[in-house]
């Protein structure tokens, strides 16, 4: 069978890679073309376009890159038509993927969507397009099934969160002497996760690094994004107590005492590694003001959203400054506050259930293939 997979971000590359592993386990001779990154490329198949060429974040940034976005959409349609897959699997990235799904459904392709667009947060009107253009939807958050089925009368498959699989696989295979490999001393490690896109890193890493000199008892390690090289980070690093590690975030989190994390998938990864954290976010002011008016959420981090309560502190936009980051960081290194957060992390893990998301998706796809 022929599969076409579209992932447009670093997190999608991770989940796409695990999905492909499950697919090749079931069907070793499957033909796969995909949009993704290095992790998917390591599994097999043919990379069409790297996600680093797709990652435009925020309303203003998207508007400024519309020509490139439309070129990519046109390329994707032509490539799908030439490949003529039995199934198309969309992974998150709704701005791009929903456009392709609309076209693909009209062209007669079987459309499957893994990791639902967050229409429960904003653009709930997209439910009409999802009902029309997506044959099978696979959700990964506990509350999404109720949202789709009870509120919108649209049946979906709740498959559990794929991060559980990714982290379990890592823990089974990791045997690295982390401190020895990177020449680290015995001081506790603080992980700095400033995001995966140049524009968000530029805004957030500077704020994170301003607190470093106040904590000589720790060593601070920046988790480098897989799509960027060390040269991008060098201008930000001015303190001796800071080191950059590329493409090894899970090893970093597995050895960290605390973390400062940009809002996104990384907040959930940090929680599942049981690392107390402060969540930060600062974006383009125009994009932020627009988002503030259209997004109907109490929280921005996945940890708080899933638990429906504030487990981790979120410092957003103007609140994301040196004084506030230091204040909240002091709390997560305090024994009492750490204990409370770690107890809530345990509840979070229980709520997400067991692993096996990738295998469930592949099994359902193979059962439903060509039944639309």
MARZASE-499909 format. One record per residue (C-alpha): residue in three letters; y, z, x; residue number from 0. Coordinates in Angstrom, 2 decimals, decimal comma. Last residue first. Layout:
N
(ketor 'ALA'; (Y; Z; X); NUM)
...
//
This chain:
372
(ketor 'UNK'; (5,60; 2,86; -15,37); 371)
(ketor 'UNK'; (1,93; 3,29; -14,39); 370)
(ketor 'UNK'; (2,29; 1,34; -11,15); 369)
(ketor 'UNK'; (1,72; 4,35; -8,94); 368)
(ketor 'UNK'; (1,33; 7,53; -11,02); 367)
(ketor 'UNK'; (-1,70; 8,98; -9,25); 366)
(ketor 'UNK'; (-0,60; 7,83; -5,79); 365)
(ketor 'UNK'; (2,88; 9,23; -6,32); 364)
(ketor 'UNK'; (1,50; 12,54; -7,62); 363)
(ketor 'UNK'; (-0,72; 12,99; -4,55); 362)
(ketor 'UNK'; (2,12; 12,04; -2,19); 361)
(ketor 'UNK'; (4,50; 14,55; -3,78); 360)
(ketor 'UNK'; (1,94; 17,35; -3,76); 359)
(ketor 'UNK'; (1,11; 16,73; -0,09); 358)
(ketor 'UNK'; (4,78; 16,96; 0,87); 357)
(ketor 'UNK'; (5,34; 20,18; -1,11); 356)
(ketor 'UNK'; (2,33; 22,02; 0,35); 355)
(ketor 'UNK'; (3,86; 25,45; 0,94); 354)
(ketor 'UNK'; (3,82; 28,54; -1,21); 353)
(ketor 'UNK'; (6,37; 30,01; -3,60); 352)
(ketor 'UNK'; (10,16; 29,66; -3,35); 351)
(ketor 'UNK'; (10,63; 32,98; -5,15); 350)
(ketor 'UNK'; (8,53; 34,86; -2,59); 349)
(ketor 'UNK'; (10,66; 33,49; 0,25); 348)
(ketor 'UNK'; (13,83; 34,56; -1,53); 347)
(ketor 'UNK'; (12,49; 38,07; -2,16); 346)
(ketor 'UNK'; (11,74; 38,40; 1,57); 345)
(ketor 'UNK'; (15,24; 37,17; 2,40); 344)
(ketor 'UNK'; (16,59; 39,90; 0,12); 343)
(ketor 'UNK'; (14,89; 42,54; 2,26); 342)
(ketor 'UNK'; (16,30; 40,88; 5,40); 341)
(ketor 'UNK'; (19,83; 41,06; 3,97); 340)
(ketor 'UNK'; (19,58; 44,76; 3,16); 339)
(ketor 'UNK'; (18,13; 45,58; 6,58); 338)
(ketor 'UNK'; (20,85; 43,62; 8,38); 337)
(ketor 'UNK'; (23,57; 45,47; 6,43); 336)
(ketor 'UNK'; (22,16; 48,84; 7,49); 335)
(ketor 'UNK'; (21,56; 47,87; 11,12); 334)
(ketor 'UNK'; (25,03; 46,40; 11,72); 333)
(ketor 'UNK'; (24,78; 43,00; 13,43); 332)
(ketor 'UNK'; (25,30; 41,29; 10,07); 331)
(ketor 'UNK'; (28,37; 43,42; 9,33); 330)
(ketor 'UNK'; (30,15; 42,74; 12,61); 329)
(ketor 'UNK'; (29,67; 39,02; 11,91); 328)
(ketor 'UNK'; (31,53; 39,50; 8,64); 327)
(ketor 'UNK'; (34,62; 40,91; 10,36); 326)
(ketor 'UNK'; (34,44; 38,43; 13,24); 325)
(ketor 'UNK'; (34,22; 35,46; 10,87); 324)
(ketor 'UNK'; (37,09; 36,88; 8,83); 323)
(ketor 'UNK'; (39,40; 37,31; 11,82); 322)
(ketor 'UNK'; (38,54; 33,92; 13,34); 321)
(ketor 'UNK'; (39,09; 31,89; 10,20); 320)
(ketor 'UNK'; (36,99; 30,48; 7,37); 319)
(ketor 'UNK'; (38,88; 32,11; 4,51); 318)
(ketor 'UNK'; (41,18; 29,07; 4,52); 317)
(ketor 'UNK'; (38,20; 26,72; 3,87); 316)
(ketor 'UNK'; (35,17; 28,76; 2,78); 315)
(ketor 'UNK'; (33,71; 31,93; 4,26); 314)
(ketor 'UNK'; (30,44; 32,60; 2,45); 313)
(ketor 'UNK'; (28,79; 36,01; 2,92); 312)
(ketor 'UNK'; (25,00; 36,04; 2,58); 311)
(ketor 'UNK'; (23,01; 37,60; -0,26); 310)
(ketor 'UNK'; (25,53; 36,91; -2,98); 309)
(ketor 'UNK'; (23,57; 36,48; -6,19); 308)
(ketor 'UNK'; (21,80; 33,67; -8,00); 307)
(ketor 'UNK'; (18,82; 33,91; -5,64); 306)
(ketor 'UNK'; (18,54; 30,14; -5,32); 305)
(ketor 'UNK'; (22,29; 29,63; -5,16); 304)
(ketor 'UNK'; (22,85; 32,50; -2,72); 303)
(ketor 'UNK'; (20,37; 31,18; -0,16); 302)
(ketor 'UNK'; (21,34; 27,57; -0,80); 301)
(ketor 'UNK'; (24,91; 28,27; 0,28); 300)
(ketor 'UNK'; (27,83; 27,03; -1,83); 299)
(ketor 'UNK'; (28,13; 29,80; -4,41); 298)
(ketor 'UNK'; (29,48; 30,37; -7,93); 297)
(ketor 'UNK'; (29,06; 26,70; -8,76); 296)
(ketor 'UNK'; (30,84; 24,23; -11,02); 295)
(ketor 'UNK'; (31,90; 21,44; -8,67); 294)
(ketor 'UNK'; (34,68; 19,24; -10,08); 293)
(ketor 'UNK'; (37,89; 21,10; -9,32); 292)
(ketor 'UNK'; (36,87; 22,65; -6,00); 291)
(ketor 'UNK'; (35,47; 19,29; -4,91); 290)
(ketor 'UNK'; (38,87; 17,62; -5,30); 289)
(ketor 'UNK'; (40,63; 20,40; -3,38); 288)
(ketor 'UNK'; (37,98; 20,27; -0,66); 287)
(ketor 'UNK'; (38,18; 16,51; -0,25); 286)
(ketor 'UNK'; (41,95; 16,70; 0,13); 285)
(ketor 'UNK'; (41,66; 19,59; 2,61); 284)
(ketor 'UNK'; (39,06; 17,84; 4,77); 283)
(ketor 'UNK'; (36,33; 20,38; 5,35); 282)
(ketor 'UNK'; (35,79; 24,01; 6,30); 281)
(ketor 'UNK'; (32,53; 25,85; 5,62); 280)
(ketor 'UNK'; (31,05; 29,07; 6,92); 279)
(ketor 'UNK'; (27,92; 31,12; 6,23); 278)
(ketor 'UNK'; (27,41; 34,42; 8,07); 277)
(ketor 'UNK'; (23,80; 35,10; 8,98); 276)
(ketor 'UNK'; (20,89; 37,53; 9,32); 275)
(ketor 'UNK'; (17,88; 35,68; 10,82); 274)
(ketor 'UNK'; (14,63; 35,99; 8,87); 273)
(ketor 'UNK'; (13,36; 32,52; 9,89); 272)
(ketor 'UNK'; (13,35; 31,62; 6,18); 271)
(ketor 'UNK'; (16,98; 32,78; 6,01); 270)
(ketor 'UNK'; (18,04; 30,50; 8,87); 269)
(ketor 'UNK'; (16,27; 27,54; 7,27); 268)
(ketor 'UNK'; (18,04; 28,30; 3,97); 267)
(ketor 'UNK'; (21,47; 28,33; 5,62); 266)
(ketor 'UNK'; (20,55; 25,22; 7,64); 265)
(ketor 'UNK'; (20,15; 23,18; 4,45); 264)
(ketor 'UNK'; (23,91; 23,26; 3,98); 263)
(ketor 'UNK'; (26,82; 25,59; 4,67); 262)
(ketor 'UNK'; (27,64; 25,85; 8,37); 261)
(ketor 'UNK'; (25,87; 28,78; 10,01); 260)
(ketor 'UNK'; (26,83; 31,78; 12,11); 259)
(ketor 'UNK'; (23,63; 33,40; 13,29); 258)
(ketor 'UNK'; (21,92; 36,70; 14,11); 257)
(ketor 'UNK'; (19,21; 38,08; 16,43); 256)
(ketor 'UNK'; (17,83; 34,67; 17,39); 255)
(ketor 'UNK'; (14,45; 33,72; 18,87); 254)
(ketor 'UNK'; (12,91; 31,85; 15,94); 253)
(ketor 'UNK'; (16,34; 30,43; 15,17); 252)
(ketor 'UNK'; (16,52; 28,79; 18,60); 251)
(ketor 'UNK'; (12,96; 27,50; 18,46); 250)
(ketor 'UNK'; (13,75; 26,02; 15,06); 249)
(ketor 'UNK'; (16,98; 24,45; 16,34); 248)
(ketor 'UNK'; (15,42; 22,58; 19,26); 247)
(ketor 'UNK'; (17,08; 19,17; 19,21); 246)
(ketor 'UNK'; (19,81; 19,98; 21,74); 245)
(ketor 'UNK'; (20,61; 23,39; 23,20); 244)
(ketor 'UNK'; (24,20; 24,16; 24,15); 243)
(ketor 'UNK'; (25,16; 27,35; 25,97); 242)
(ketor 'UNK'; (28,00; 29,82; 25,53); 241)
(ketor 'UNK'; (28,77; 32,95; 27,56); 240)
(ketor 'UNK'; (30,68; 30,99; 30,19); 239)
(ketor 'UNK'; (33,42; 30,19; 27,71); 238)
(ketor 'UNK'; (35,20; 26,81; 27,35); 237)
(ketor 'UNK'; (32,69; 24,88; 25,25); 236)
(ketor 'UNK'; (34,50; 22,65; 22,75); 235)
(ketor 'UNK'; (35,16; 19,72; 25,12); 234)
(ketor 'UNK'; (31,45; 19,64; 26,11); 233)
(ketor 'UNK'; (30,05; 19,19; 22,58); 232)
(ketor 'UNK'; (30,28; 15,38; 22,28); 231)
(ketor 'UNK'; (29,02; 14,92; 25,83); 230)
(ketor 'UNK'; (25,82; 16,79; 24,97); 229)
(ketor 'UNK'; (24,58; 14,05; 22,67); 228)
(ketor 'UNK'; (24,74; 13,68; 18,89); 227)
(ketor 'UNK'; (22,21; 12,52; 16,26); 226)
(ketor 'UNK'; (19,84; 15,46; 16,78); 225)
(ketor 'UNK'; (22,62; 18,00; 16,13); 224)
(ketor 'UNK'; (23,10; 20,57; 18,89); 223)
(ketor 'UNK'; (22,31; 24,19; 18,03); 222)
(ketor 'UNK'; (24,95; 26,16; 19,91); 221)
(ketor 'UNK'; (23,71; 29,27; 21,72); 220)
(ketor 'UNK'; (25,73; 32,47; 22,10); 219)
(ketor 'UNK'; (24,58; 35,23; 24,42); 218)
(ketor 'UNK'; (25,17; 38,80; 23,21); 217)
(ketor 'UNK'; (26,46; 42,03; 24,80); 216)
(ketor 'UNK'; (29,64; 40,20; 25,86); 215)
(ketor 'UNK'; (30,74; 40,19; 22,20); 214)
(ketor 'UNK'; (34,53; 39,88; 21,81); 213)
(ketor 'UNK'; (34,64; 36,82; 24,09); 212)
(ketor 'UNK'; (32,53; 34,86; 21,59); 211)
(ketor 'UNK'; (34,77; 35,25; 18,54); 210)
(ketor 'UNK'; (36,76; 32,05; 19,07); 209)
(ketor 'UNK'; (33,56; 30,02; 19,39); 208)
(ketor 'UNK'; (32,88; 29,96; 15,66); 207)
(ketor 'UNK'; (36,32; 28,66; 14,75); 206)
(ketor 'UNK'; (36,09; 25,82; 17,30); 205)
(ketor 'UNK'; (32,59; 24,99; 16,05); 204)
(ketor 'UNK'; (33,82; 24,62; 12,49); 203)
(ketor 'UNK'; (36,40; 21,86; 12,43); 202)
(ketor 'UNK'; (34,95; 19,53; 15,06); 201)
(ketor 'UNK'; (31,43; 20,22; 13,81); 200)
(ketor 'UNK'; (32,41; 19,15; 10,30); 199)
(ketor 'UNK'; (33,85; 15,82; 11,48); 198)
(ketor 'UNK'; (31,06; 15,04; 13,94); 197)
(ketor 'UNK'; (28,29; 15,50; 11,40); 196)
(ketor 'UNK'; (25,21; 17,70; 11,93); 195)
(ketor 'UNK'; (26,46; 21,20; 11,22); 194)
(ketor 'UNK'; (28,05; 24,04; 13,23); 193)
(ketor 'UNK'; (24,86; 26,08; 13,73); 192)
(ketor 'UNK'; (25,73; 28,87; 16,18); 191)
(ketor 'UNK'; (22,73; 31,03; 17,05); 190)
(ketor 'UNK'; (23,34; 34,50; 18,51); 189)
(ketor 'UNK'; (20,74; 35,53; 21,10); 188)
(ketor 'UNK'; (20,08; 39,14; 22,10); 187)
(ketor 'UNK'; (20,52; 39,78; 25,85); 186)
(ketor 'UNK'; (17,46; 39,33; 28,08); 185)
(ketor 'UNK'; (18,72; 36,32; 30,05); 184)
(ketor 'UNK'; (18,41; 32,65; 29,19); 183)
(ketor 'UNK'; (17,24; 29,94; 31,60); 182)
(ketor 'UNK'; (16,50; 27,37; 28,92); 181)
(ketor 'UNK'; (12,74; 27,09; 29,44); 180)
(ketor 'UNK'; (12,40; 30,76; 30,37); 179)
(ketor 'UNK'; (14,19; 32,05; 27,29); 178)
(ketor 'UNK'; (12,12; 29,86; 24,97); 177)
(ketor 'UNK'; (8,72; 30,46; 26,55); 176)
(ketor 'UNK'; (7,28; 27,79; 24,27); 175)
(ketor 'UNK'; (4,14; 28,29; 22,20); 174)
(ketor 'UNK'; (5,17; 26,70; 18,93); 173)
(ketor 'UNK'; (2,40; 24,96; 16,98); 172)
(ketor 'UNK'; (1,62; 27,32; 14,12); 171)
(ketor 'UNK'; (5,23; 28,49; 13,82); 170)
(ketor 'UNK'; (6,50; 24,90; 13,63); 169)
(ketor 'UNK'; (4,03; 23,91; 10,95); 168)
(ketor 'UNK'; (4,99; 26,98; 8,88); 167)
(ketor 'UNK'; (8,67; 26,11; 9,28); 166)
(ketor 'UNK'; (8,25; 22,52; 8,11); 165)
(ketor 'UNK'; (5,93; 23,50; 5,27); 164)
(ketor 'UNK'; (8,28; 26,16; 3,90); 163)
(ketor 'UNK'; (11,17; 23,75; 4,37); 162)
(ketor 'UNK'; (9,51; 21,43; 1,87); 161)
(ketor 'UNK'; (10,50; 23,63; -1,10); 160)
(ketor 'UNK'; (8,12; 23,66; -4,04); 159)
(ketor 'UNK'; (6,68; 20,67; -5,92); 158)
(ketor 'UNK'; (8,44; 20,92; -9,29); 157)
(ketor 'UNK'; (7,59; 17,60; -10,96); 156)
(ketor 'UNK'; (10,08; 16,37; -13,56); 155)
(ketor 'UNK'; (10,14; 15,71; -17,31); 154)
(ketor 'UNK'; (13,55; 14,76; -18,77); 153)
(ketor 'UNK'; (14,55; 16,56; -21,97); 152)
(ketor 'UNK'; (18,06; 17,29; -20,64); 151)
(ketor 'UNK'; (18,50; 21,04; -21,02); 150)
(ketor 'UNK'; (14,89; 22,11; -21,27); 149)
(ketor 'UNK'; (13,26; 19,59; -18,94); 148)
(ketor 'UNK'; (15,94; 18,92; -16,34); 147)
(ketor 'UNK'; (17,52; 22,36; -16,02); 146)
(ketor 'UNK'; (14,21; 24,19; -16,45); 145)
(ketor 'UNK'; (12,67; 22,15; -13,63); 144)
(ketor 'UNK'; (15,76; 22,69; -11,45); 143)
(ketor 'UNK'; (15,64; 26,50; -11,50); 142)
(ketor 'UNK'; (12,84; 26,85; -8,93); 141)
(ketor 'UNK'; (14,34; 24,47; -6,33); 140)
(ketor 'UNK'; (12,29; 21,59; -4,87); 139)
(ketor 'UNK'; (12,37; 18,90; -7,55); 138)
(ketor 'UNK'; (10,36; 15,66; -7,64); 137)
(ketor 'UNK'; (11,59; 12,96; -10,06); 136)
(ketor 'UNK'; (9,37; 10,08; -11,22); 135)
(ketor 'UNK'; (10,40; 6,76; -12,80); 134)
(ketor 'UNK'; (14,04; 6,96; -11,73); 133)
(ketor 'UNK'; (16,54; 4,37; -13,02); 132)
(ketor 'UNK'; (17,21; 5,08; -16,70); 131)
(ketor 'UNK'; (16,58; 8,82; -16,84); 130)
(ketor 'UNK'; (18,37; 9,23; -13,51); 129)
(ketor 'UNK'; (21,31; 7,10; -14,66); 128)
(ketor 'UNK'; (21,75; 9,18; -17,80); 127)
(ketor 'UNK'; (21,34; 12,41; -15,81); 126)
(ketor 'UNK'; (24,24; 11,29; -13,63); 125)
(ketor 'UNK'; (26,53; 12,87; -16,23); 124)
(ketor 'UNK'; (25,86; 16,18; -14,52); 123)
(ketor 'UNK'; (28,24; 14,98; -11,82); 122)
(ketor 'UNK'; (28,45; 18,47; -10,32); 121)
(ketor 'UNK'; (26,34; 21,49; -9,53); 120)
(ketor 'UNK'; (23,37; 20,92; -11,86); 119)
(ketor 'UNK'; (23,58; 17,30; -10,72); 118)
(ketor 'UNK'; (22,34; 18,37; -7,31); 117)
(ketor 'UNK'; (20,52; 15,12; -6,60); 116)
(ketor 'UNK'; (16,80; 15,87; -6,75); 115)
(ketor 'UNK'; (14,66; 16,21; -3,68); 114)
(ketor 'UNK'; (12,12; 13,34; -3,84); 113)
(ketor 'UNK'; (13,06; 10,45; -6,16); 112)
(ketor 'UNK'; (10,41; 7,88; -7,07); 111)
(ketor 'UNK'; (11,22; 4,31; -8,17); 110)
(ketor 'UNK'; (8,57; 1,66; -8,85); 109)
(ketor 'UNK'; (10,27; -1,70; -8,29); 108)
(ketor 'UNK'; (10,98; -4,10; -11,17); 107)
(ketor 'UNK'; (14,24; -5,64; -9,95); 106)
(ketor 'UNK'; (16,15; -3,70; -12,61); 105)
(ketor 'UNK'; (14,61; -0,49; -11,26); 104)
(ketor 'UNK'; (15,61; -1,43; -7,71); 103)
(ketor 'UNK'; (19,26; -2,08; -8,61); 102)
(ketor 'UNK'; (19,74; 1,28; -10,29); 101)
(ketor 'UNK'; (17,71; 3,03; -7,58); 100)
(ketor 'UNK'; (19,86; 1,46; -4,83); 99)
(ketor 'UNK'; (23,03; 2,86; -6,36); 98)
(ketor 'UNK'; (21,34; 6,24; -6,92); 97)
(ketor 'UNK'; (20,29; 6,29; -3,26); 96)
(ketor 'UNK'; (23,74; 5,84; -1,76); 95)
(ketor 'UNK'; (25,73; 8,56; -3,49); 94)
(ketor 'UNK'; (22,50; 10,50; -4,09); 93)
(ketor 'UNK'; (21,49; 11,40; -0,51); 92)
(ketor 'UNK'; (18,30; 13,27; -1,66); 91)
(ketor 'UNK'; (15,14; 11,45; -0,49); 90)
(ketor 'UNK'; (14,47; 8,17; -2,34); 89)
(ketor 'UNK'; (10,90; 6,90; -2,35); 88)
(ketor 'UNK'; (10,41; 3,20; -3,19); 87)
(ketor 'UNK'; (6,95; 2,09; -4,29); 86)
(ketor 'UNK'; (4,73; -0,97; -4,02); 85)
(ketor 'UNK'; (7,11; -2,42; -1,46); 84)
(ketor 'UNK'; (8,48; -6,00; -1,45); 83)
(ketor 'UNK'; (9,45; -6,13; 2,25); 82)
(ketor 'UNK'; (11,94; -8,97; 1,76); 81)
(ketor 'UNK'; (13,36; -7,43; -1,42); 80)
(ketor 'UNK'; (13,66; -4,02; 0,20); 79)
(ketor 'UNK'; (15,46; -5,49; 3,20); 78)
(ketor 'UNK'; (17,92; -7,42; 1,04); 77)
(ketor 'UNK'; (18,72; -4,36; -1,05); 76)
(ketor 'UNK'; (19,19; -2,15; 2,03); 75)
(ketor 'UNK'; (21,47; -4,63; 3,77); 74)
(ketor 'UNK'; (23,70; -4,85; 0,67); 73)
(ketor 'UNK'; (23,91; -1,07; 0,42); 72)
(ketor 'UNK'; (24,70; -0,84; 4,14); 71)
(ketor 'UNK'; (27,52; -3,37; 3,82); 70)
(ketor 'UNK'; (28,84; -1,42; 0,82); 69)
(ketor 'UNK'; (28,95; 1,77; 2,88); 68)
(ketor 'UNK'; (30,66; 0,07; 5,82); 67)
(ketor 'UNK'; (33,42; -1,30; 3,58); 66)
(ketor 'UNK'; (33,80; 2,03; 1,80); 65)
(ketor 'UNK'; (34,46; 3,97; 5,00); 64)
(ketor 'UNK'; (37,90; 5,46; 4,27); 63)
(ketor 'UNK'; (36,93; 6,28; 0,67); 62)
(ketor 'UNK'; (33,81; 8,10; 1,87); 61)
(ketor 'UNK'; (35,88; 10,16; 4,30); 60)
(ketor 'UNK'; (38,40; 11,12; 1,62); 59)
(ketor 'UNK'; (35,73; 12,21; -0,87); 58)
(ketor 'UNK'; (33,69; 14,27; 1,57); 57)
(ketor 'UNK'; (31,04; 13,52; 4,19); 56)
(ketor 'UNK'; (30,14; 10,13; 5,61); 55)
(ketor 'UNK'; (26,67; 10,15; 7,15); 54)
(ketor 'UNK'; (25,36; 6,57; 7,02); 53)
(ketor 'UNK'; (25,33; 5,37; 10,65); 52)
(ketor 'UNK'; (23,86; 8,71; 11,80); 51)
(ketor 'UNK'; (21,12; 8,12; 9,21); 50)
(ketor 'UNK'; (19,51; 5,46; 11,39); 49)
(ketor 'UNK'; (18,76; 2,09; 9,76); 48)
(ketor 'UNK'; (15,57; 0,01; 9,42); 47)
(ketor 'UNK'; (13,06; 2,29; 11,14); 46)
(ketor 'UNK'; (9,53; 0,88; 10,95); 45)
(ketor 'UNK'; (6,44; 3,01; 10,32); 44)
(ketor 'UNK'; (5,26; 5,90; 12,46); 43)
(ketor 'UNK'; (5,52; 9,69; 12,71); 42)
(ketor 'UNK'; (7,98; 9,70; 15,64); 41)
(ketor 'UNK'; (10,33; 7,41; 13,71); 40)
(ketor 'UNK'; (10,49; 9,92; 10,86); 39)
(ketor 'UNK'; (11,63; 12,61; 13,27); 38)
(ketor 'UNK'; (14,01; 10,26; 15,10); 37)
(ketor 'UNK'; (16,01; 9,28; 12,03); 36)
(ketor 'UNK'; (16,01; 7,94; 8,49); 35)
(ketor 'UNK'; (15,99; 4,65; 6,60); 34)
(ketor 'UNK'; (12,40; 3,57; 6,16); 33)
(ketor 'UNK'; (9,72; 0,92; 6,25); 32)
(ketor 'UNK'; (6,14; 2,05; 5,72); 31)
(ketor 'UNK'; (2,85; 0,16; 5,57); 30)
(ketor 'UNK'; (-0,07; 2,46; 4,74); 29)
(ketor 'UNK'; (-3,13; 2,09; 6,97); 28)
(ketor 'UNK'; (-3,79; 5,81; 7,43); 27)
(ketor 'UNK'; (-3,64; 6,53; 3,66); 26)
(ketor 'UNK'; (-4,14; 10,19; 2,82); 25)
(ketor 'UNK'; (-3,19; 11,54; 6,26); 24)
(ketor 'UNK'; (-0,65; 8,72; 6,59); 23)
(ketor 'UNK'; (1,07; 9,92; 3,41); 22)
(ketor 'UNK'; (1,10; 13,59; 4,36); 21)
(ketor 'UNK'; (2,64; 12,74; 7,74); 20)
(ketor 'UNK'; (5,11; 10,45; 5,96); 19)
(ketor 'UNK'; (6,23; 13,30; 3,70); 18)
(ketor 'UNK'; (6,66; 15,57; 6,71); 17)
(ketor 'UNK'; (8,84; 12,95; 8,38); 16)
(ketor 'UNK'; (10,85; 12,37; 5,21); 15)
(ketor 'UNK'; (11,52; 16,10; 4,93); 14)
(ketor 'UNK'; (12,93; 16,22; 8,45); 13)
(ketor 'UNK'; (14,82; 12,92; 8,12); 12)
(ketor 'UNK'; (16,24; 14,10; 4,80); 11)
(ketor 'UNK'; (17,58; 17,21; 6,51); 10)
(ketor 'UNK'; (19,27; 15,04; 9,16); 9)
(ketor 'UNK'; (20,86; 12,81; 6,52); 8)
(ketor 'UNK'; (20,42; 9,46; 4,74); 7)
(ketor 'UNK'; (16,74; 9,32; 3,83); 6)
(ketor 'UNK'; (15,37; 6,14; 2,19); 5)
(ketor 'UNK'; (11,62; 5,48; 2,08); 4)
(ketor 'UNK'; (9,93; 2,11; 1,39); 3)
(ketor 'UNK'; (6,17; 2,25; 0,93); 2)
(ketor 'UNK'; (3,61; -0,58; 1,04); 1)
(ketor 'UNK'; (0,00; 0,00; 0,00); 0)
//
